[in-house]
Amino acid sequence: MKELQFTHILRRGVAEVIVESELIELLTSGRTLTLKEGLDPSAPDIHLGHVVGLRKLRQLQELGHKVTLIIGDWTARIGDPSGQSATRPMLSPSQIESNAQTYMDQFFKVVDKDKTELRWQSEWFSKFTLDDVIGLTSRFTVAQLLAREDFGKRYGSGNPISLTEMLYPLLQSYDSVAIEADVEFGGLDQKFNCLLGRELQQSLGQPPQQVFLVPLLVGTDGHQKMSKSLNNYIGIAEPPRDIYGKVMSIPDTLILDYFELVTDVPEGEIAEFKEQLEMHAGNPMNLKKRLAHEIVEQFCGTQAARAAEEHFTHVFQNRETPGEIPACTFPATYLGEGLYQFDIAPTLIREGLVRGTSELKRLLAQNAIEIDGSQVRSTSVQAREGSTMRIGKRRFVRIAIKQP
């Protein structure tokens, strides 16, 4: 049984294992392994792209191994001094704690809390002296760091790289030393940093960690890896209807990848799905509905998955307006005969119905906003109280009016 589990864990949804033979030896040693997972508290929300690796952690926990979740509170205080990364702002201790809690609430939707140890970087870095920093940097060369793809590209094009930025992969590597990690997990884009940790452990006399890399899940746009900054993500804490609707929006070319990487559907069934798609037998929408149900059920439960499917069928397949629509209040000027004029932008942005001015402009340009079925072409609109506004494919609000 364990051999079958090893095969499943090391083959399905895996990009590369370094070194596989050594990892198998560890897994068969009978020892409880320390599985390293890092948390960047500047980005507290978990999406399906993260879930690919988290599912591997859970599978190994089920074999008796322990996850050590490292919260990067120390590096989060630094932010990104170069200004290159909008996703790495300087955070206050209270922001770090709040973001970490949000992340953990979602993390434990996938990973077993009872088999997880929580560690904060500040446990070891708050005690670091200048001697420690110099000792750490002395174990690596500039040439090694420039081998990292993003550093190499920026250096080659003459763009600045701060010394602080170069410290980040070294600090992440030291995390492995601090917890004596046996295995570090990451996406393919983390290969350099994970291997650096393996090298640092060896240079300090520890057994080198194994590196477990998972594929990068392509986002709903069908082209780039799933990312909040690209707005092509499916968050696991989103409402069930939104998760379901976003899964239904993915290109047909991603159906099999999603089944393989973020569901437990048996491989035999996935092979059948592949044959159906290649032979053009059946409607791909039916496979997507199965996929959306599996994903919503995983994070929200069976009842929520059924309700989300019914909502999708009524609203998007049958083009019906949903029965329960939340009200949204817009400050407006009365024009007479029950008609009001108002600017939709401030309210939609404030209520989080659009992510900002740029998204709102994009939706308007795509004719993706309607009021009572009529397309909205500018932010200044005329409408009646109680009208239904549709924003994009999945968001509906009932217009409520507040007069000055």
Sequence and secondary structure as in RCSB ss.txt:
>XXXX:A:sequence
MKELQFTHILRRGVAEVIVESELIELLTSGRTLTLKEGLDPSAPDIHLGHVVGLRKLRQLQELGHKVTLIIGDWT
ARIGDPSGQSATRPMLSPSQIESNAQTYMDQFFKVVDKDKTELRWQSEWFSKFTLDDVIGLTSRFTVAQLLARED
FGKRYGSGNPISLTEMLYPLLQSYDSVAIEADVEFGGLDQKFNCLLGRELQQSLGQPPQQVFLVPLLVGTDGHQK
MSKSLNNYIGIAEPPRDIYGKVMSIPDTLILDYFELVTDVPEGEIAEFKEQLEMHAGNPMNLKKRLAHEIVEQFC
GTQAARAAEEHFTHVFQNRETPGEIPACTFPATYLGEGLYQFDIAPTLIREGLVRGTSELKRLLAQNAIEIDGSQ
VRSTSVQAREGSTMRIGKRRFVRIAIKQP
>XXXX:A:secstr
 HHHHHHHHHHTT SEEETHHHHHHHHTS    EEEEEE TTS   BHHHHHHHHHHHHHHTTT EEEEEE HHH
HHH  TTS  TT     HHHHHHHHHHHHHHHTTTS GGGEEEEETHHHHTT  HHHHHHHHTTS HHHHHTSHH
HHHHHHTT    HHHHHHHHHHHHHHHHHT SEEEEEGGGHHHHHHHHHHHHHTTS   EEEEE   B TTSSSB
  TTTT   BTTS HHHHHHHHHTS GGGHHHHHHHH    HHHHHHHHHHHHTT S HHHHHHHHHHHHHHHHH
 HHHHHHHHHHHIIIIIS    S   EEEEE EEEETTEEEEESHHHHHHTTSSSSHHHHHHHHHTT EEETTEE
  SSEEEE TT EEEETTTEEEEEEEE  
